[in-house]
Structure formats: structure tokens, C-alpha cells
């Protein structure tokens, strides 16, 4: 599940007043669903991602980040939101290398080490955990565990 992750704080490109928690959760859920419908399930295991699909997943992740960047989150989660968007972009950049590293390992524990070494995945995880700690259910994996 790629989307459940998080990180450090930056400002987003969104304008307008911050959404309420309910509006934000609905908006994020809709965006994740819409982008997932166009690109398929973006919450894939990078080790199982066929080389020919990496570019499509990267495009989907970047589109998701771009659409989320336009959202005005509630102030209490604005840093988490910015971290998540930045994490998506960083993960999209890292995906080809990460996929190759994971396909090269034969020991499952080595695969775990590769994932734990990914700063973008750690950033996504931190943000997702932060959302959960604040009581936000964003279904960032498109509802597909």
C-alpha cells in the first residue's frame, strides 16, 4: 500500500479558505478515487510492479500529488498535507530505482531493508500516521489494502 505514509512541513499551492475536516476527507477521497480510476490501483507493491508499468504509476502519483496540492486542508493538518504531497512526488521520482532494488533481492528481510531505506516512503508513512492520530480517515490507498 503505497499511499499510507508521511513527512516534513511545506506550503502547498492551494488557495482559498481551509476546508473543514469533513470537506477535506471527502475531497481527498474523491481525488484518490478519480486518479486511481484513471491509472489503476496506485497502491502497488513496487517489487511486483512490471517494468512496463513504472512510468504509468509515476504519472499517476504525480497527478495525484498535483491534484492534492490544489486542496486547502484544515489548518490542523496543513503540514501533514504538504508532507504527503511532497512524499508522493519524491516517491514517484524514486520508484524506478526502488523497483529495481526490490526485484534484485532474494531475501525478504533485504526487501524490507530496501523499503525502510526509502526516505519518500518514510515521509508518506509519517504523514499517514499523523492524519490517523488526528482522527482523519483519508483512504489514501484508494480503499485497496
N, C-alpha and C positions, 0 to 999 in steps of 0.2 A: 504494500500500500504506500504509494509514493507521496500522497498528499498530506499525510498526517505527520507534520514536522514543524520547526520554527527558529527564531534568532534575535539579532540586534536591532536597534531602532533607527528608522529613517523616515523622511516625509514622503507621502505619496503624491501623485499628480491630481488627485481628486479635488474638486471644488464644490462649493455648496455646503450647506449645514450638515453636521454629522447626522447619520441615520440613528434611529432608535435601535435597541438590541433586536427587536422582532423584525424590523425592516432590514437590518443588516443580515441577519441569519437567512431571511427569505431571499435577499438579493444574492448573497454568496451561493446559496444552494442552487438558485436558478442559473447563475453563471457556470458553476461547475457542471450542472446537468447539460446545459447548452453546449459547452465546449466538449464535454465527453461524448455527446451525441454526434458531434462533427468528427471527432478524432478517435472514437472508441474509448475503451477504458484506459485512462492515462495512469491509473494506479496499478502499474505492472511491476513484476519482478525484473529488474534490469538484467539479471543473469539469464532469464528466459526470453528476452527481447530479441527477435531476429534482427540481424544487422540491417536488413532492408526496411525495417520499421523505425529505426532510431530517429531518422530525420522527421518522420511524421509525429512521433512522440515529442520531440524537441519543439516542433511547430505548435503542437497543442499546448505544451507547457508555457511557451512564450505568449501564446494568445490568451491563455488563462491568466497569466501574470498581468498582461496588458489590460484585460477587462477588469480584473480585480483592482488594478491601480486607479481606475476611474471611480471607484466606490468611496464614499465618505463614511468611514467607520465611526462608531461611537468613540468618544474621546478615551474612554477607559481601555480600549483595545487598539488605539491608533498605532502604537509602536509595534504591537504584535502583528497587526495587519501589514505594516510596512516590512517587517521582518519576513513574513510569509511570502510576500510578493518578491522580495529580493532573493529569498531562498529558492523560489520556483525558477527564477531567471538563472541563478547560479547552478541549480541542478540541471537545467536544460543545457547549459554550457558544458557541464561535467559528464553528461550522460554517455557520450560515445566512449570516453576513456573508462568510465566506471563499468560499462557493459563489457568492454574487452577484458578488464581486470577480473571481473567476476567469472567470465567464461573460461579464463585461464586457470582458475583454481580448481583443485580436485578435492580438497579437504573442506567440508562445510564450515569448520571453525575459521579457516583462512578467508572464506567468503564473508563471514561475519566481521572479521577484522577489516576487510576492504570497505564494507558499509560503514563501520564505526569510524574509519579514517576520512569519510566524506564530510567535509565541513557543511556543504549545502544540505545534506540530509540531516545533520545535527541541527542546523538552523531551522529547517522545516519542522523537525520534531519538537524543538523548544517552543516554537510559536504555537503549534497544535496543542501542546500540553498547557501553554499559557491560556489559550482560548478555553480549554476544558476547565482549568482551575477557576476561571472567571464565570463559568456556567454557560458558555457558548457551545452550541451544537451546530457546527457548520457543515457537516457531511463533506469534508474536504476531499474524501476519496471517491466522490461521486456515488456514494451509497454502496460501493462494491468493496467488500473486505477481502 
